[in-house]
């Protein structure tokens, strides 16, 4: 039986990985092992490891890595702790394959530890671009450390190959997080109101705003502009989720907590909503507002609009339901005007999500189960221009 180890460090990442974890657990030829780290283990971020356990998964290793700091130095120290913990976890679990998703610094640590241990790495959501975050560099670094790649679109598959990865290693599986939407038991609006303690308004938005880690000033400008605009909206209920454990995230959380407390008649801030509550709330609101990838990838499939602020998600493919805007208050205000303009709702209802392929979990499990692992950690650099040069030389001869 092949042992597949899945690493997760944040609530958002687990929400995407859950359908794959379920598929691995259900396959008789695979044995699932789970490593949990990062914000999952922090009371400040909601102790979201409990959601993993409530999902019926056994957590085999917990790596406590977060330093109580809101600085780049603190993040670097956390990475060191994660590397140490991953080295020990991999030695104990001895997986045949390590599965990682995305582009956060916890994932970089997990992949690096596996690389030194000779454990093959399967990476999900490579080949994407997010120019406004250090995640951009992390994602591509993890790609070069990985041995199998499961991309979310054909465009991203070609980009991974362009980076020198051999084509046979790169599979366009579609966005894994969309797989589980059909099976979600969505909460009703009434249940959400009772559970969250907030009544929906005539208009409703879900705000999830994270640091733009390449530009701290843009982060603060965007947050100030967003709160200014939200303060001027009438009969609008605002649901905030806290930022992730990035440098600058705690300041964002403190600011939105204070704003929500000052507007408690129509706002609430939550450290973590959990996967089902978050998706249920996303389905009920008019728009996801902020700079989270969930507004780019998941929201279109739920027929919910997105106001995407700033450069954090710049470079990603997006559906027609996504409204991009700058970080100034006037730009954010214009985005809200477009959101509620006549006819835009019809655009959202008829949008096609470029990340939907269908059956992503099954495709990934099939490869993880059947791929030949002997020698897979030895990679050759695929020259993306070689085929073009051969064609040009052939034309000269002809």
ABEGO torsion letter per residue (X at the ends): XBBBBBBBABAAAAAAAAAAAAAAAABAABBBBBBBBEAAABAAAGGAAAAAAAAGBBBABBBBABBBBABAAAAAAAAAAAAAAAAAAAAAAGBABBBBBEABAAAAAAAAAAAAAGBBBBBBGBGBBBAABAAAAAAAAAAAABABBBBABAAAAAAAAAAGBBAAABBBAEBAAAAAAAABBBBBAAAAAAAAGBBBBABBBBBBBBBBAABAAAAAAAAAAAAAAAAABBGBBBBBBBBBBBBGAAAAAAAAAAAAAAAAAABBBBABAEAAAAAAAAAABABBBEABAAAAAAAAAAGBBBBBBEAAABGBBBBAABBBBBABAAAAAAAAAAAABBGAAAAAAABBBAABAEGAAAAAAAAAAABBABGAABBBBBBAAAAAAAAAAAAAAX
